[in-house]
Amino acid sequence: MTVNIDPILIDLGPIKVSWYGMMYVFGFIASYLLVRYQMERKDFGVSRVEVENLYFYLIIGLMAGARLGYVLFYDLKMYLSDPLQIFAIWRGGMSFHGGLIGVLIVGVSFSWRNKKSFWKIADLIIVTAPIGLGLGRIGNFINGELYGRVTQVPWGMIFPRGGPLPRHPSQLYESGLEGGVLFLILWLLKDRKLPTGGLLALFLFFYGCFRSLVEFLREPDAHIGFIAGPFTLGQVLSSLMIAGGFILYLYLKRKE
């Protein structure tokens, strides 16, 4: 099977709307609706208006963090030689790990300025984050990017950017694990007796595990390759998430 899907959802001449961009929109809408659903059943110490304001800044933090994260982690040398390319986001180049840092900075800043509990707000919102992650990977699949390594499995797919050989549809693996499975784990645990902030810690831990696992089947970035034996940069960054999530959970549990 050859993956050759038009990445443009709506083409109105000078105005083009891509599937990938709409995945961000769908993800934020779904997240907001589920956050509202949770707030109707439990007090998180934050109002509806405050949450709406927070989402505005979260969108900015995600986009800015994801872009700057890609610049710093994946291709700093190229962007230093041509800094204006940093703003050319339509050419691609977004980092999940950078986006995560961006939204965490926004969340901490918002909580501090409004005298709210960062851990409660983090638990409220992080449960819904896997939906956006799963949709984003589907967007990568439609774009035919971030594909897997060459394989002989029956469901291998040919991505035009990856040459004539079938490859693992690693975007779909990630969508299923980092999106669907992670969402179910967090949603089922959200009403359990966990330390405040525990859901954020579990998100970091399980995302790191799932991402590291799929990276063994995902084609490394051509300009980076492997950076530590058989391990990719994505796995190195995700290992930090695993360790951070584990340590954070122990800290929060001990704190309570």
ABEGO torsion letter per residue (X at the ends): XBBBBBABABBAEABBBBAAAAAAAAAAAAAAAAAAAAAAABBAGBBAAAAAAAAAAAAAAAAAAAAAAAAAAAAAAAAAABAAAAABAAAEGBBAAAAAAAAAAAAAAAAAAAGBBAAAAAAAAAAAAAAAAAAAAAAAAAAGBGBBBBBABAABBBBAAAEABBBBBAAAAAAAAABAAAAAAAAAAAABBBBBGAAAAAAAAAAAAAAAAAAAABBBBAAAEBABEABBAAAAAAAAAAAAAAAAAAAAAAAX
